[in-house]
Amino acid sequence: MGRKKNEVRVDRNGVKKSMRFMDYIGDGCGQGGLNLIMSLSGQVSYFYTEKVGVAAATVSLVLIIAKIIDAFTDLPMGRIIDKSRNPKGKCRPWFLRMALPFLISIVLLFTVPKGVHATVQLIYLLLTNILLTALVYTAISVPYSVLPVLRTKSSEERSMIQVSRSIFSYLFGAVISLSVIPVTNMLGGTQLAWIKYGAVVGIAGALMLLLCYKTSKETPAEEAETEMAAETAQLEEDVPFVKGIGMLVKNKYWIFAMITSLVYQVGFGISGASGTYYAKYIYGNDNLVAIGGAIGMVGMLLGFVMAGPIIKKFGLVGSIRVLTVFDVTKMVVMALFPRAFWVNSILASVGSIFSISGIAACNVMVNNCVEYNEYLYGVKLAGMTNSVVGFSGKVGSGIGAALVTFCLSVSGYIAGAAIQPESVTYGIYVFAIYIPLAIVIIKFIFSELYRPYEKIYSDIVTGKLKKANK
């Protein structure tokens, strides 16, 4: 017999489940919009240097400054979410508010003025990157990262939410990676071609945000009051911003999860920004980016299917362990055979099978720190806790892109030159192979430090482990 619609469902640890199929679809639409921003941001360094002619050192400086400013916006946005009392929810209204700014900021990213003073151009690059990442992306990503906490306490369901988000993330990331170079080249390969491409992407992203607003749900107010007494809810709102930061800093598992997520996104940023350079100057053809992406799609599709079972079998930290083995293997082979396109592409595809579960695990590690806050302090601080997800995505990807342009600049890269100095080849090896290998090791270490909390999480949620503040 099938399950009744209103039947109470629990996960394997006895925690109540609340998600159904359409909930995952509606939630995933938001990730589609966010990943369009992230994927395009990974391409801007190539656009700036190759299509606008901006010096690599200038691009690196712009990205670093923008991300430094960006770093100060996530926690305040998280505090706004924690203090919010909107009948439509704490998070959902932001998807509606940001749909139009999303479209505008994407288009502005590519309308870089040419033939102006270098200082004017630098200011334009800086302001448009700040608008896109520090303001628009923050106002979307922070409430979006809080949604799983408001939907369910089940670590199993939070994992499936992140797997679903990974599907949308990789799907739209693949669309960008497979289409941006061929489509813009087909349109003439000029700056105008990129502006047209950006406008289409901006419209698609805005529509995704509107779909997320329309279909996503948050925990009903009456349920929230059942779970948390009115005076406790008021206590949460009354926590001063600085005190809230202090609470998070004392939550060691939040620190470990934050660092794990951050270095993961740095690697993602490097991957997004380096692929075109690697294809053009190591493989000899930038159109190979699309072919490599198509090969990676095979592993990605398998990863979607296997992510749930992998996390269920190995757990959050165990999933990252499995991914580490394949990442290290891929980097070693790539170091030995750097110009072997098919070998490296196939290995990357195999790694994609396990990367889905790794990404999901990182985000759930952060989500689950909300319950540890409640265990330690009696308040959840859901917005501030999960602001690190947006922080990691923006700052990590920005640092990754900046590392790419920094290595190019140091190695003597000449913007727009058909033939580059031999030293550029070694600079590309550094940001495409050796820095990612270091990132894999750092990610593994901090995920292992998180492991003790994973073992006690279900006991905290089900009440078997009493609150420390009582």
C-alpha positions in Angstrom: 0.0 0.0 0.0 1.2 3.6 -0.7 1.8 6.1 1.9 -1.1 8.4 3.0 -0.6 12.1 2.2 -0.7 13.2 5.8 1.2 10.2 7.2 4.0 11.2 9.5 7.3 10.1 8.0 10.6 9.8 9.8 14.2 9.1 8.6 16.4 6.2 9.8 17.4 8.2 12.9 13.8 8.8 13.9 13.7 12.5 12.8 10.5 13.7 11.2 10.6 14.2 7.4 8.6 16.9 5.6 9.9 17.1 2.0 8.1 15.8 -1.0 9.1 15.7 -4.7 7.8 19.1 -5.8 9.4 20.7 -2.8 12.8 19.6 -4.2 11.9 20.9 -7.6 10.9 24.3 -6.4 13.9 24.6 -4.2 16.2 23.6 -7.0 15.0 26.5 -9.2 16.8 28.9 -6.9 20.0 27.0 -7.3 19.7 27.2 -11.0 19.6 31.0 -10.8 22.5 31.2 -8.4 24.7 29.0 -10.4 24.2 31.1 -13.5 25.8 33.9 -11.6 28.6 31.7 -10.3 29.3 30.1 -13.7 29.4 33.5 -15.5 31.6 35.0 -12.7 34.1 32.2 -13.4 34.3 33.3 -17.1 34.8 37.1 -16.5 38.5 36.9 -16.2 38.7 35.3 -19.6 36.2 37.9 -21.0 38.1 40.8 -19.4 41.5 39.8 -20.7 40.7 38.3 -24.1 37.7 40.3 -25.2 38.1 43.7 -23.5 41.9 43.7 -23.3 42.3 44.4 -19.6 45.6 43.5 -18.1 45.6 40.3 -16.0 47.1 42.1 -13.0 44.2 44.6 -13.1 41.6 41.8 -13.3 43.2 40.0 -10.4 43.2 43.3 -8.3 39.5 43.9 -9.1 38.4 40.4 -8.1 40.4 40.5 -4.9 39.0 43.9 -3.8 35.4 43.0 -4.8 35.6 39.8 -2.7 37.1 41.6 0.3 34.2 43.9 0.3 31.9 41.0 -0.4 33.1 39.2 2.7 31.5 41.8 5.0 28.0 41.4 3.5 27.0 37.8 4.3 26.8 37.9 8.1 24.7 41.1 8.2 22.4 39.6 5.7 22.1 36.5 7.8 21.2 38.7 10.8 18.5 40.4 8.7 17.1 36.9 8.0 17.1 35.9 11.7 15.2 39.1 12.7 12.8 39.0 9.8 9.0 38.5 10.4 7.3 38.4 7.1 4.0 36.5 6.6 5.4 35.1 3.3 8.5 33.7 5.2 11.9 34.8 6.3 13.6 33.8 3.0 11.2 33.6 0.1 10.5 37.3 -0.4 14.1 37.9 -1.3 13.8 35.8 -4.4 11.0 38.0 -5.7 12.8 41.2 -4.8 16.1 40.2 -6.5 14.8 38.9 -9.8 15.1 42.3 -11.7 18.4 43.3 -10.1 19.7 39.9 -11.0 19.0 40.6 -14.7 20.4 44.1 -14.6 23.7 43.2 -12.8 24.4 40.3 -15.2 24.1 42.6 -18.3 26.2 45.3 -16.6 29.0 42.8 -16.0 29.7 42.7 -19.8 29.1 46.3 -20.8 32.6 47.3 -19.9 33.4 50.7 -21.5 36.3 50.6 -24.0 38.4 53.4 -25.1 38.3 55.2 -21.8 41.0 55.9 -19.2 42.3 52.8 -17.4 41.1 54.2 -14.0 37.6 54.6 -15.3 37.6 51.1 -16.6 38.9 49.7 -13.3 36.2 51.6 -11.3 33.5 50.2 -13.6 34.8 46.6 -13.2 35.0 47.0 -9.5 31.5 48.5 -9.1 29.8 46.0 -11.3 31.5 43.1 -9.6 30.5 44.5 -6.2 26.9 44.9 -7.3 26.7 41.4 -8.6 28.3 39.5 -5.8 28.2 41.7 -2.6 24.7 42.9 -3.1 22.6 40.8 -5.5 24.2 37.4 -4.9 24.2 38.0 -1.1 20.6 38.9 -1.0 19.7 35.7 -2.8 22.3 33.2 -1.5 22.0 33.8 2.2 18.2 33.3 2.5 18.5 30.4 0.0 21.1 28.7 2.2 18.7 29.0 5.2 15.8 27.3 3.5 16.8 23.7 4.3 16.9 24.6 8.0 13.3 26.0 7.9 12.0 23.0 5.9 13.3 20.0 7.8 15.5 18.9 10.7 16.2 15.5 9.0 19.9 15.3 8.0 18.8 12.8 5.5 16.4 15.2 3.9 18.8 18.1 4.1 21.3 15.8 2.2 18.7 15.2 -0.5 18.0 18.9 -0.7 21.6 19.5 -1.4 21.8 16.7 -3.9 18.8 18.2 -5.7 20.5 21.6 -5.6 23.7 20.0 -7.0 21.6 18.6 -9.9 20.4 22.1 -10.8 23.8 23.6 -10.1 25.7 21.2 -12.4 22.9 21.3 -15.0 23.1 25.1 -15.4 26.9 25.2 -14.8 27.2 22.7 -17.7 25.0 24.9 -19.9 27.3 27.8 -19.3 30.6 25.8 -19.8 29.3 24.0 -22.9 27.8 27.1 -24.5 29.6 30.3 -23.6 32.6 29.9 -25.9 30.9 28.3 -28.9 27.9 30.6 -28.7 29.8 33.8 -28.3 32.2 32.8 -31.0 29.2 32.0 -33.3 27.9 35.5 -32.6 31.2 37.0 -33.6 33.4 36.5 -30.6 33.2 40.2 -29.8 32.2 42.0 -26.6 28.7 42.6 -28.0 28.4 38.8 -28.4 29.1 38.4 -24.7 26.5 41.1 -23.8 23.8 39.3 -25.8 24.7 36.1 -24.2 24.7 37.7 -20.7 21.2 39.2 -21.4 19.8 35.8 -22.2 21.4 34.2 -19.1 20.1 37.1 -17.0 16.5 36.6 -18.1 16.7 32.9 -17.5 18.1 33.4 -14.0 15.4 35.9 -13.1 12.7 33.4 -14.2 14.3 30.7 -12.1 14.2 33.0 -9.0 10.5 33.7 -9.6 9.8 30.0 -9.9 11.6 29.4 -6.6 9.6 32.1 -4.9 6.4 30.6 -6.3 6.9 27.0 -5.4 9.2 26.9 -2.3 7.8 26.7 1.2 8.9 27.5 4.7 7.9 26.0 8.1 4.5 27.4 8.9 4.4 29.9 11.7 2.3 27.7 14.0 4.9 24.9 13.7 7.7 27.2 14.5 5.9 28.3 17.6 5.4 24.7 18.6 9.1 23.9 18.2 10.3 27.0 19.9 8.5 28.8 22.7 7.6 32.5 22.1 10.1 33.8 24.6 12.9 31.7 23.0 12.0 33.1 19.6 12.2 36.6 21.0 15.5 35.8 22.6 16.8 34.8 19.2 15.8 38.1 17.7 17.4 40.0 20.6 20.8 38.5 20.2 23.1 41.5 19.3 25.0 41.1 16.0 28.5 41.1 17.6 27.4 38.6 20.3 26.0 36.3 17.5 29.3 36.4 15.8 31.0 35.4 19.0 28.7 32.5 19.4 29.5 31.2 16.0 33.2 31.6 16.5 32.9 29.4 19.6 31.0 26.7 17.7 34.1 24.8 16.5 32.1 22.6 14.2 30.8 25.7 12.4 34.4 26.8 11.9 35.4 23.4 10.5 32.4 23.3 8.2 33.0 26.9 7.1 36.6 26.2 6.1 35.7 22.9 4.4 33.0 24.7 2.3 35.3 27.7 1.6 38.3 25.7 0.2 35.8 23.6 -1.8 34.5 26.7 -3.5 38.0 28.0 -4.1 38.7 24.9 -6.0 35.4 25.3 -7.9 36.3 28.9 -8.7 39.7 27.8 -10.1 38.0 25.1 -12.2 35.5 27.5 -13.6 38.1 30.2 -14.5 41.0 28.0 -15.6 39.3 25.6 -18.1 39.4 27.9 -21.1 43.0 29.0 -20.5 44.1 25.3 -20.1 42.2 24.3 -23.3 43.6 27.1 -25.4 47.2 27.1 -24.3 47.9 23.5 -23.2 45.6 21.5 -25.4 45.8 24.1 -28.2 42.0 24.7 -28.8 39.6 26.6 -26.5 36.7 24.9 -28.1 37.8 21.7 -26.4 36.2 23.2 -23.2 32.8 22.2 -24.6 33.9 18.7 -25.5 35.5 18.2 -22.0 32.3 19.5 -20.5 30.2 17.0 -22.5 32.4 14.2 -21.3 32.0 15.4 -17.7 28.3 15.4 -18.1 28.4 11.5 -18.2 30.0 11.4 -14.8 27.7 14.1 -13.5 24.5 12.2 -14.5 25.8 9.2 -12.7 26.7 11.4 -9.7 23.1 12.6 -9.5 21.9 9.0 -9.2 24.6 7.8 -6.8 24.8 10.9 -4.5 22.0 9.9 -2.2 23.2 6.3 -1.8 26.8 7.5 -1.3 25.9 9.9 1.5 23.5 7.3 3.1 26.2 4.7 3.1 29.3 6.8 4.0 27.8 9.8 5.8 28.8 13.4 5.3 32.5 13.2 6.1 32.8 9.7 4.6 31.5 11.1 1.3 34.3 13.7 1.3 36.8 10.9 2.0 35.7 9.0 -1.1 35.9 12.1 -3.2 39.4 12.9 -1.9 40.7 9.6 -3.2 39.5 10.3 -6.7 40.6 13.9 -6.7 44.2 13.0 -5.6 44.3 10.3 -8.3 43.1 12.8 -10.9 45.7 15.4 -10.0 48.6 13.0 -10.0 47.7 11.7 -13.4 47.2 15.2 -14.7 50.6 16.2 -13.4 52.2 13.2 -15.2 50.3 13.7 -18.5 49.3 17.4 -18.6 48.5 17.4 -22.4 46.5 14.2 -22.5 43.1 15.7 -23.2 41.1 12.4 -23.4 42.8 10.8 -20.3 42.3 13.9 -18.2 38.7 14.5 -19.4 37.7 10.9 -18.6 39.3 11.1 -15.2 37.5 14.3 -14.5 34.2 12.7 -15.5 34.8 9.8 -13.1 35.5 12.4 -10.3 32.2 14.1 -11.1 30.4 10.9 -10.0 31.6 11.6 -6.5 31.7 15.4 -6.5 27.9 15.7 -6.3 27.8 13.9 -2.9 30.9 15.9 -1.8 29.2 19.3 -2.5 26.0 18.2 -0.8 27.9 17.0 2.2 29.7 20.3 2.7 26.4 22.3 2.7 24.6 19.9 5.0 27.6 20.1 7.4 26.9 23.9 7.7 23.1 23.4 7.9 23.5 21.0 10.8 25.5 23.5 12.9 22.2 25.3 13.6 21.2 22.5 16.0 24.6 22.7 17.7 24.0 26.4 18.3 20.7 25.6 19.9 22.4 22.9 21.9 25.1 25.3 23.2 23.2 28.5 23.5 19.5 27.9 23.2 19.2 29.9 20.0 19.6 28.7 16.4 21.0 31.7 14.6 20.0 30.0 11.3 20.6 33.0 9.1 24.0 33.9 10.4 25.1 30.2 10.6 24.1 29.6 7.0 25.4 32.9 5.6 28.7 31.1 5.3 27.3 29.1 2.4 26.9 32.2 0.4 30.2 33.6 1.7 32.0 30.4 0.6 30.4 30.4 -2.8 31.2 34.1 -3.6 34.5 34.6 -1.9 35.7 31.1 -2.7 35.0 31.4 -6.4 36.4 34.9 -6.4 39.6 33.8 -4.7 39.8 30.9 -7.2 39.4 33.2 -10.2 41.9 35.7 -8.7 44.5 33.0 -8.2 44.2 32.1 -11.9 44.8 35.7 -13.0 47.5 36.2 -10.4 49.4 33.1 -11.7 49.0 34.3 -15.3 50.3 37.8 -14.4 53.3 36.5 -12.5 54.1 34.0 -15.3 54.2 36.8 -17.9 50.8 36.4 -19.6 50.1 39.0 -22.4 46.4 39.8 -22.8 45.2 39.2 -26.3 48.5 37.7 -27.6 48.1 34.7 -29.9 51.4 33.2 -28.6 52.3 33.3 -25.0 55.7 33.0 -23.3 56.7 29.5 -22.3 56.5 30.6 -18.6 52.7 30.9 -19.0 52.5 27.2 -19.5 54.0 26.6 -16.1 51.7 29.2 -14.5 48.7 27.3 -15.9 50.0 24.1 -14.5 50.3 25.8 -11.0 46.6 26.9 -10.9 45.2 23.9 -12.7 47.0 21.1 -11.0 49.1 22.0 -7.9 46.9 24.5 -6.2 43.8 22.3 -6.6 45.8 19.4 -5.1 46.6 21.4 -2.0 42.9 22.4 -1.7 41.9 18.7 -1.7 44.2 18.0 1.2 43.0 21.0 3.2 39.4 20.1 2.6 40.0 16.5 3.8 41.7 17.7 7.0 38.9 20.0 8.2 36.1 17.6 7.2 37.7 15.0 9.5 37.8 17.5 12.4 34.0 17.8 11.9 33.4 14.1 12.1 32.7 13.9 15.9 29.7 16.2 15.6 28.2 14.1 12.8 28.2 11.1 15.2 26.1 13.0 17.8 23.8 15.1 15.5 20.8 12.8 15.6 21.0 12.5 19.4 20.8 16.3 19.7 17.9 16.6 17.3 15.9 13.8 18.9 16.6 15.0 22.4 18.7 12.0 23.6 21.6 14.4 24.2 20.3 17.2 26.5 21.1 20.9 25.8 24.3 22.1 27.3 22.8 25.3 28.5 20.3 23.6 30.7 
